[in-house]
Structure formats: C-alpha cells, structure tokens
Amino acid sequence: METIYSIGDAHFLYTVLNGLVMMVSNPDFILTIKIGFIIGTFYLALQGLMAGKFPAFQHLLLSLLIYTALFGLPTGGSRYKGIDVDIYDVYTDTNRKVDNVPFGIALTASMLSTLTWKMTEIFEQAFHTTDAVKLTRNGYLSSLIRLMEARRKAMNQFQNNPALAQSWRNYIKECTLIGIDLNYKTTHEVFSNADVMTALEFQSDVFGTLIYRNGQPTSVTCNEAFAWLKPRLNAWFDQQIQQDNSSARSLTLGSALQALSQGAESSRNFMMASALLPIYHDATIEKLQDMQQPQAAIMTQQALLQRNTQWAGEQHLFLSSMRAMMAYIEGFVFAVTPLMGLLVCVGLFGVRLAFKYLMLLLWIQLWMPVLSINNLYITLVSQGAMAALSAPITSFTGIIESGPILEYWLGVGGLMAASTPALVLMLLYGSAITATHLAGRMQSGDFVNEKISSPDIMMPGAAVNQQARLEYRTSTGGDTGTD
C-alpha cells in the first residue's frame, strides 16, 4: 500500500481518486485509448508521407510504454489491476483508503508527496525549536492566528455574561478610576501591570459600587466588590480555557503565547486582559459622561468604534483561499489523468505533455516546503516585535500594542502565501515573467485619493450630472442637496 500525503482537502482527493478508478475500469475508457492509438498511427503515417520517409512508429512504442507505466495493462480485457492507496490528511491526522488506483499514478503521487512532506518536516526540525510554530504540526502562522482568535473570543464571550460584565464595568468606573483620580495609582501602572487583577484593584471601604449578585443589584464597598468579583472572574475564565483545551484544537493558547513571547505567560491573564480592556474603555466613557464632558466621551467612543471595526475585519481570508486553491489543484491533477492517458497515445506530442503533467504535480507538492520557510520568517519577526513591547503581553498595554503587530504580520504572511505558487513556478521553470509577477506583488496599490486635499482647479462638466445626497462646501458647510 502506498501513502499519498494530502496538503489540500483529503476528502476531495479521496472522491477524485475513487472516480478515477471507476473511469479507468470502464470499458469505454479502453475503447477511447484504442481510438487514441489509431489517431496517433494515422498522424505519424501522414507525417511520414509529407516528409517522404518511413513513419516514426517508434514514437507509438514510447507512448505505449509510458501509458503502461501510468495505467498498466487491463486484466481480463476490461479491468485494470491497480494498487491500494492510503490518503493521509496532514491537517487532521486521518487516513482514507482507495483500492485499485493505477499503479503508475499511485507510485508517482506517493513518491512526490512523501518526498516533499518529509522535506518539509526536515525544514521544520532545522528551523524551529518548538512544535507550536511548526507548519506540519499546527498549520501556517498558527501561533499568530491562535492569539488573534483567543483575544476576539475573550471579548465576545465575556459580553455574553452581562451581569458579570456590568459589575466589572461599575467597579472600574466607581473604584479603579476613582483611585486614579485620587493619585493612589496611575494609568501607566494600571495598563503596564502583567496581572490585570492587581492593576484594577482599589482598596477602599469608603467608596462603593453596584454589583449584580445572582442577577440582583447590590451596593457594596470597593473592597467587598473586588473580593466577590475576582474569584468569579478567575473561575469563569478557567472554565473557558478548559473548554477550549478540551476541543479538537491541537495548539493551546499557552503554547502560542510561549512561542511568540519566548516566555511562560499565563493564558488566563491574557484572556482576562483581552476581555476587560473594552470594559475599561466603556467605564471611562460612562465616567466622562457622568462628569458632563460629552466632547471627550464622544471622541473616546469614536476611537473605540474605529478600533472595533478594525478588529471585526480580521477574517484572514488568505489562509482559507490558499488551502482551497491547494485542494483544487491537487484534485485537478488527478482528475485530468484520463485525459493525459488519451494524449499520451497520440505520439511524441502527448509524451511531452505527460512530462509537463508531472511538473504540475511537483509544483503543487513543493508549496509546503516553501511555506515552511515563510512560516519561519513571519514567526521570527513576530517574536522580535513581541519582545519589543513596552509592557507584558498579558497587560492592557500589551494587548493594545500586540494587536497591530499580529494584524500586520498576518497580512504580510498572507501576501507571502499568495506568492508561493508563483515563486515555486519560478524555481521550476526559471521564468522571467514569473519573477516580474513577484516583483509586481511587492508594489503598493494606489489607495490614496490625493484629490481630496488637492482638488482639480478646473474640470469639464458632464452633459447630465446627478446631484449627491449630501454635499459639503468650505464656504457654506454641509447640506442635503434637496430643496
């Protein structure tokens, strides 16, 4: 039994190979191949007549040898006897078995996929020291994606516990911020502390706040509120982390934090800081509104809305599109195999196409070694950027500063992943056109409309001009454009 390592979609490849076995076992396929050889014979005979020499029927012999190497010869006149293939999904560590795959196709795919996958594993062993950042273990840019998902999940799920979230919002507004106003602590101390519980605590029996015990509002002192809120917050996040680690996910948050920060960071502190940061900002806005400072509240709220819009757009579409493209090309190579069998029969022209077909299969298999090099680079520069944070990553400042770093290097990694097919193609064919394409990908698009600040002095008018719904003029201000 031969093993094929699937780097795309193992189920799709399994379906394609099963369909391939059914097609080559169909008597109509044998008839099609015979017609192909007849066409090849007439083609060579016509070439010989036009050239005034004996036809090169040895090309048909070469075609027969290549066809036999790919598909074998039918047994009993109608069916091929192939070999069994085990499709190994490198992402889910599962296996699928397909029987009677034509042995030439199975052996070629097995040798190429095994060679490139083992090469990728060797690259990983040489380049990386921890399993958390290995492409073959957890996927492309897995540590960065894991931190982004954990941050977003902590923010969203904590809001689903409204009583606890509102209690913390009240405590920060009426205790923590009061302590800052009274100079018991500074904003820098609150934001740079790696333990957000210690950072937010304000010990006072004079000031108080409103918390929700069993859904019922209760007025308590700041000390009583913190003593009640802290263990419940710790228990809630411990439960979230336990549920997350018990899922099918292979990379834990703790491993991702350790891989990027190069230290033992607390997963609970990271998730608590991620969840409480927007709560802290909301409490600041409410406090400004209570103090009759609407301009400052509106300015702060606008900044938070822009931040949330940016974070909400973190979908990492390049990763899903890369995996989809790899899956399609991987299945496409095997799906067109019957066509290659027909083309091989027509002579030397089809033989040349068969070698190009093998290059296509090698092209897709070489993506993973190149992606492992990309993964190494993005991981190293991300580690360097995380090491330069002005505060621990589990603090409020660390959460704020690490967000743009993760987003930026995920974007760069997406560009590198999208350029991988062209880069491998350049290595295989040495094409200058491919190199030009890669150079063009490095150029930035024109996203700035310079006419906003420097408009045209004069522009010709259109025959019919539709008025805008809202217009703004420097001299008169804005209007809706209606009479």
C-alpha positions in Angstrom: 0.0 0.0 0.0 1.3 3.4 -1.0 0.7 6.6 1.1 -0.2 10.0 -0.5 0.1 13.0 1.8 -2.8 15.4 1.1 -1.9 19.0 1.6 -5.3 20.3 0.4 -8.6 18.5 1.1 -8.2 14.8 1.7 -11.9 14.1 1.2 -11.9 15.9 -2.2 -8.8 13.9 -3.2 -10.5 10.7 -2.0 -13.5 11.4 -4.1 -11.4 12.2 -7.2 -9.3 9.0 -6.9 -12.4 6.9 -6.5 -13.8 8.5 -9.6 -10.5 7.9 -11.4 -10.6 4.2 -10.5 -14.2 4.0 -11.9 -13.3 5.7 -15.1 -10.2 3.7 -16.0 -12.1 0.5 -15.2 -14.9 1.4 -17.6 -14.7 -0.5 -20.9 -15.4 2.8 -22.7 -12.1 4.1 -21.4 -10.3 1.2 -23.0 -12.1 2.0 -26.3 -11.1 5.6 -26.0 -7.4 4.6 -25.6 -7.6 2.4 -28.7 -9.0 5.2 -30.7 -6.2 7.4 -29.4 -3.6 4.9 -30.7 -5.4 4.7 -34.1 -5.3 8.5 -34.3 -1.6 8.5 -33.4 -0.9 5.9 -36.1 -2.6 7.9 -38.8 -0.9 11.1 -37.6 2.6 9.5 -37.8 1.8 8.0 -41.2 0.7 11.3 -42.5 3.9 12.9 -41.2 6.0 10.3 -42.9 4.2 10.8 -46.2 4.6 14.5 -46.1 8.3 14.2 -45.2 9.0 11.5 -47.8 10.3 9.0 -45.3 9.2 6.0 -43.2 6.8 6.9 -40.4 8.3 7.2 -36.9 6.2 4.4 -35.4 8.8 4.1 -32.6 7.0 7.1 -31.1 4.0 4.8 -30.6 6.1 2.3 -28.8 7.3 5.0 -26.5 3.7 6.1 -26.0 2.7 2.5 -25.2 5.5 2.2 -22.6 4.5 5.5 -20.9 0.8 4.6 -20.9 1.6 1.1 -19.5 3.8 2.7 -16.8 0.9 5.1 -15.8 -2.1 2.7 -16.1 -0.8 -0.8 -16.6 -2.4 -3.2 -18.9 -6.1 -4.3 -18.4 -6.6 -7.8 -16.9 -9.3 -9.9 -18.5 -9.6 -7.4 -21.3 -11.6 -4.9 -19.3 -10.3 -4.0 -15.8 -7.1 -2.7 -14.5 -5.4 -4.2 -11.5 -4.0 -1.3 -9.5 -2.6 -0.9 -6.0 -4.2 0.3 -2.8 -3.5 3.9 -1.7 -3.7 5.4 1.8 -4.6 9.1 1.7 -3.1 10.8 4.8 -4.6 14.1 5.8 -1.8 16.2 7.1 -4.2 18.6 8.9 -6.5 16.2 10.8 -4.1 13.2 11.0 -6.7 10.9 9.5 -6.5 8.2 6.7 -8.7 7.2 3.8 -8.1 4.1 1.7 -8.7 3.8 -2.1 -8.4 0.5 -3.8 -7.1 -0.3 -7.3 -5.5 3.0 -8.1 -3.5 2.7 -11.4 0.0 1.9 -10.1 2.0 4.4 -12.1 -0.2 7.3 -10.9 -0.2 6.0 -7.3 3.6 5.5 -7.2 4.3 8.9 -8.7 2.0 10.7 -6.4 3.2 8.7 -3.4 6.9 9.4 -4.1 6.5 13.1 -4.8 4.2 13.8 -1.8 6.3 11.7 0.5 9.5 13.4 -0.7 8.2 17.0 -0.3 6.4 16.3 3.0 9.4 14.7 4.6 11.5 17.6 3.2 9.1 20.0 4.9 9.4 18.1 8.2 13.2 18.3 7.9 13.0 22.1 7.3 10.8 22.3 10.4 13.2 20.4 12.6 16.1 22.6 11.4 14.3 26.0 11.5 12.1 25.8 14.6 12.7 24.8 18.2 9.1 24.4 19.4 6.2 22.4 18.0 3.8 25.4 18.4 5.2 27.2 15.4 5.7 24.2 13.1 3.7 24.2 9.9 3.4 20.4 9.8 2.0 20.3 13.4 -0.4 23.2 13.6 -0.6 24.9 10.2 0.6 28.2 8.7 1.1 31.1 11.1 -0.7 29.1 13.7 0.6 30.9 16.8 -0.4 34.4 15.5 -3.9 33.2 14.5 -4.3 31.5 17.8 -3.7 34.7 19.7 -6.0 36.7 17.5 -8.8 34.1 17.9 -8.3 34.0 21.7 -8.4 37.8 22.0 -11.6 38.1 19.9 -13.2 35.1 21.6 -12.5 36.5 25.1 -14.1 39.9 24.2 -17.2 38.4 22.6 -17.9 35.6 25.2 -17.4 37.9 28.2 -20.1 40.2 26.9 -22.4 37.2 26.9 -22.3 37.2 30.7 -24.0 40.6 31.2 -24.2 40.5 35.0 -20.5 39.9 35.5 -19.5 42.3 32.7 -21.7 45.1 34.1 -20.4 44.5 37.6 -16.8 44.9 36.4 -17.8 48.0 34.4 -19.3 49.6 37.5 -16.3 48.6 39.7 -13.8 50.1 37.2 -15.8 53.3 36.9 -16.5 53.8 40.6 -13.4 52.3 42.1 -10.4 51.9 39.8 -10.9 55.3 38.1 -11.6 57.0 41.4 -8.2 55.6 42.7 -6.5 57.1 39.6 -8.2 60.4 40.2 -7.0 60.4 43.8 -3.5 59.5 42.8 -3.4 56.2 44.6 -2.3 54.7 41.3 -1.5 55.9 37.8 -2.9 55.0 34.4 0.6 53.7 33.4 0.6 51.4 36.4 -2.8 50.0 35.5 -2.0 49.5 31.9 1.5 48.0 32.3 0.8 45.5 35.1 1.0 41.9 33.8 -1.7 40.9 36.3 -4.9 42.8 35.4 -6.5 41.9 38.7 -3.8 43.6 40.7 -3.9 46.5 38.3 -7.6 47.1 38.7 -7.8 46.6 42.4 -8.6 49.7 44.5 -8.7 49.1 48.2 -11.3 51.3 49.9 -14.1 50.9 52.4 -15.2 54.5 51.8 -16.1 54.3 48.1 -18.6 51.8 46.8 -20.2 50.5 43.6 -23.1 48.4 42.3 -22.6 44.7 41.5 -25.1 42.1 40.4 -25.2 39.1 42.8 -27.4 36.3 41.3 -28.8 38.9 39.0 -29.8 41.3 41.8 -28.2 44.7 42.1 -26.3 45.2 45.4 -24.4 48.2 46.7 -21.2 47.3 48.3 -17.8 48.9 49.1 -14.9 48.6 46.7 -13.2 46.0 48.9 -16.3 43.9 49.1 -16.9 44.2 45.4 -13.4 43.1 44.4 -13.4 40.2 46.9 -16.6 39.0 45.2 -15.7 39.7 41.6 -12.1 38.3 41.5 -12.8 34.6 42.2 -15.8 34.6 39.9 -13.9 36.1 37.1 -11.0 33.6 37.6 -13.4 30.7 37.7 -15.2 31.8 34.6 -12.0 32.1 32.5 -10.6 28.9 33.9 -13.8 27.2 32.6 -13.4 28.9 29.2 -9.8 27.8 28.9 -10.6 24.2 29.9 -13.4 24.0 27.3 -11.0 25.4 24.7 -8.2 23.0 25.5 -10.6 20.0 25.5 -11.7 20.8 22.0 -10.2 19.3 18.8 -7.7 22.2 18.6 -4.1 20.9 18.7 -2.4 24.2 19.6 -3.2 25.6 23.1 -3.2 29.3 23.9 -0.4 28.7 26.4 1.8 27.2 23.7 1.1 30.0 21.3 1.9 32.6 23.9 5.2 30.9 24.9 6.2 30.5 21.2 5.8 34.2 20.4 6.7 35.9 23.7 9.6 33.5 24.4 8.4 33.1 28.0 5.9 31.4 30.2 2.8 33.7 30.0 -0.5 33.0 31.7 -3.3 32.1 29.3 -5.9 33.2 31.9 -4.2 36.6 32.3 -4.1 37.1 28.6 -7.8 36.3 28.1 -8.8 38.5 31.1 -6.8 41.4 29.8 -8.4 41.0 26.4 -11.9 40.8 27.9 -11.5 43.6 30.4 -9.8 46.2 28.1 -13.1 47.1 26.3 -14.8 47.1 29.7 -12.3 49.6 31.0 -12.8 51.8 28.0 -16.6 51.6 28.4 -16.3 52.6 32.1 -14.1 55.5 31.1 -16.7 56.8 28.7 -19.5 56.4 31.3 -17.4 58.3 33.8 -16.8 61.2 31.3 -20.5 61.4 30.6 -21.3 61.5 34.4 -18.7 64.3 34.7 -20.5 66.3 32.0 -17.6 66.0 29.5 -19.6 65.0 26.3 -16.8 66.0 23.9 -14.2 63.8 25.5 -16.8 60.9 25.7 -17.7 61.2 22.0 -14.0 61.4 21.0 -13.2 58.3 23.1 -16.3 56.4 21.8 -15.3 57.2 18.2 -11.8 55.8 18.7 -13.2 52.7 20.2 -15.7 52.2 17.4 -12.9 52.5 14.8 -10.9 50.0 16.8 -13.7 47.5 17.0 -14.4 47.9 13.2 -10.8 47.1 12.5 -10.7 44.1 14.8 -14.0 42.8 13.4 -12.4 42.6 9.9 -9.8 40.1 10.9 -11.0 37.2 8.9 -7.7 36.1 7.4 -9.3 35.2 4.1 -5.9 34.5 2.5 -5.5 31.3 4.6 -8.8 29.8 3.6 -8.2 30.8 -0.1 -4.7 29.3 0.0 -6.0 26.0 1.4 -8.9 26.0 -1.2 -6.5 26.6 -4.1 -4.1 23.8 -2.9 -7.1 21.4 -2.6 -8.4 22.2 -6.0 -5.1 21.9 -7.9 -4.3 18.7 -6.0 -7.6 17.2 -7.1 -7.4 18.7 -10.6 -4.1 17.0 -11.3 -5.6 13.5 -10.6 -9.0 14.3 -12.2 -7.4 15.1 -15.6 -5.4 11.8 -15.6 -7.7 10.0 -18.1 -7.2 12.9 -20.5 -3.4 12.5 -20.1 -3.8 8.8 -20.9 -5.5 9.7 -24.2 -3.0 12.4 -25.1 0.0 10.1 -24.5 -1.4 7.7 -27.1 -1.2 10.2 -30.0 2.6 10.2 -30.1 5.5 12.5 -29.1 3.3 15.5 -28.6 1.4 13.7 -25.9 4.6 12.4 -24.3 5.8 15.9 -23.9 2.5 16.9 -22.3 2.8 13.9 -19.9 6.1 15.3 -18.5 4.5 18.7 -18.1 1.8 17.0 -16.2 4.3 15.5 -13.8 5.8 19.0 -13.4 2.3 20.3 -12.4 2.1 17.6 -9.7 5.6 18.5 -8.5 4.6 22.2 -8.5 1.8 21.7 -6.0 3.8 19.4 -3.8 6.6 22.0 -3.4 4.3 24.5 -1.8 4.7 23.1 1.6 8.5 23.4 1.9 8.4 27.0 0.7 5.5 27.8 3.1 7.6 26.4 5.9 10.3 28.9 5.1 7.7 31.7 5.0 6.4 30.5 8.3 9.9 30.6 9.8 10.4 34.3 8.7 7.0 35.5 10.0 7.5 33.7 13.3 10.9 35.2 13.9 10.0 38.8 13.1 6.8 38.4 15.2 8.9 37.2 18.1 11.2 40.2 17.7 8.2 42.6 17.7 6.7 41.0 20.7 10.0 41.2 22.6 9.9 45.0 21.9 6.6 45.6 23.6 6.7 48.3 26.3 4.7 46.1 28.7 4.0 42.3 29.2 1.6 40.9 26.6 -0.9 40.0 29.4 -1.3 43.7 30.4 -3.6 46.2 28.8 -0.7 47.9 27.1 0.5 44.5 25.8 -2.9 43.7 24.4 -3.2 47.1 22.7 0.4 47.0 21.2 0.3 43.4 20.2 -2.9 43.7 18.1 -1.5 45.8 15.3 1.7 43.6 15.3 -0.4 40.4 14.8 -2.6 42.0 12.2 0.4 43.4 10.2 2.5 40.2 10.1 -0.6 38.1 9.3 -1.1 40.4 6.3 2.5 40.1 5.3 2.2 36.3 5.7 -0.9 36.3 3.5 1.0 38.1 0.8 3.9 35.6 1.0 1.5 32.7 1.0 -0.3 34.1 -2.1 3.1 34.5 -3.8 4.2 30.9 -3.0 2.7 29.3 -6.2 4.5 31.9 -8.4 7.7 31.5 -6.5 7.7 27.7 -6.9 6.9 28.1 -10.6 9.9 30.4 -11.0 12.1 27.8 -9.3 10.8 25.0 -11.6 10.9 26.9 -14.9 13.2 29.8 -14.3 10.7 32.1 -16.0 11.5 35.9 -16.0 7.8 36.5 -16.4 7.1 34.8 -13.0 9.9 36.9 -11.4 8.3 40.1 -12.8 5.0 39.0 -11.3 6.6 38.6 -7.9 8.2 42.0 -8.2 4.9 43.5 -9.1 3.3 42.0 -6.0 5.7 44.0 -3.8 4.5 47.3 -5.2 1.8 49.0 -3.2 -1.5 49.9 -4.9 -2.8 53.5 -5.2 -5.1 53.6 -2.2 -4.8 57.4 -1.5 -7.1 59.8 -3.2 -4.9 62.9 -3.4 -7.7 65.0 -4.9 -9.5 65.1 -1.5 -6.9 67.6 -0.1 -5.7 69.0 -3.5 -8.8 69.1 -5.9 -8.6 69.9 -9.6 -8.6 73.6 -10.4 -10.9 73.1 -13.4 -12.9 70.1 -14.6 -15.3 69.8 -17.7 -18.9 69.3 -16.8 -20.9 66.3 -17.8 -24.0 66.6 -20.1 -26.1 65.2 -17.2 -24.9 65.4 -13.6 -26.7 63.6 -10.8 -26.6 65.6 -7.6 -25.1 64.0 -4.4 -27.4 63.4 -1.5 -25.1 65.2 0.9 -22.7 68.0 -0.1 -20.1 69.9 1.8 -18.7 73.3 0.9 -15.9 75.1 2.7 -17.8 78.4 2.5 -21.4 77.3 3.4 -20.9 74.0 5.2 -22.9 70.8 4.6 -26.4 70.4 3.1 -28.5 67.5 2.0 -28.7 68.7 -1.6 -32.6 69.0 -1.5 -34.8 72.0 -2.0 
